Amino acid sequence: MLTSLFLFLITGVTLSLLLWTGFELFRAREDPLGDRLEELQSHALVNTSRVARRKSGGTLFDRLLYLVSLVPAGEDWLRGSEKLLRQAGMRRRNSLALYVLITVLLLLILVGAMAALQRNNPPSSWIGAMAAVLIIGFMLPRMMLQRMVKRYRRRLQEALPDTVDLLGIVLGTGLALDQAMSRVSDEMQFLYPELANEFATVVMQVRAGQERAKAFDQLVRRTGVEDIKSLAAMIVQSEKFGTSLSQALNVYADALRTRRRLRAEAAVGKAGVKMLFPIVIFILPVLFVITLVPAIINTLRDLKLLTTGR
């Protein structure tokens, strides 16, 4: 009785912490400008500040990162997770620590639940179940994070044609590139907030004294979208050779819209193949049951009547 109560309390506390960390990780930013300034500061000394922050102690989140970095291959896992978080658009200071905390809490929940289920089983079964739980608890947050990265990139790619078209129009009015990008970022903030925030980051980096080519290179590495890579190369080359960027952006926007239409047509073409498996697995068995079961029942009833009649 006491063991069950203790396990129930531990599970409740762990779930509460998991919900809190998820809320802190995914909640909307209240100060986007402050978050962007913190991101620019972190880019300045990214390697040295990361090592110093993880080794100096400090807050609870910093100590958690330091403990994880002491585990073999823990530092590489933290770097990979931080890269994925940035590519998913989560660039707050404590995003990595919250992600690590979610992973640890999920592992604790799964281990506790499996320990309660396997308490009466032999040690061989217990070891296999614990290994499976550890693998699932470690891989599930990473798979969810990778899906968030794909969704963020898809949103950037969908927003790019209209944003590039608007950027070409604004440049045609005579504004400079930084002013045009800032204006487009303000206009697209409510329609395409992800790409608007990326443009605002590039503008702030350039205004802080960074070279425009380097700022766009960081944009490409931060997003990982091929169309943004082509856009950055076009802007840098146009600035280098002094060609008209407005006309080039208008042509590129038309090409992006064509690509978006082709992607939509390809998705529609794949829909029939994707629907084949749900139809075969879920719909056809139900149709067979509806059409054949009544006939089988009537046949069995007739056979029963014939046998009893004889």
Beta strands, then each sheet from edge to edge (+ up, - down):
end
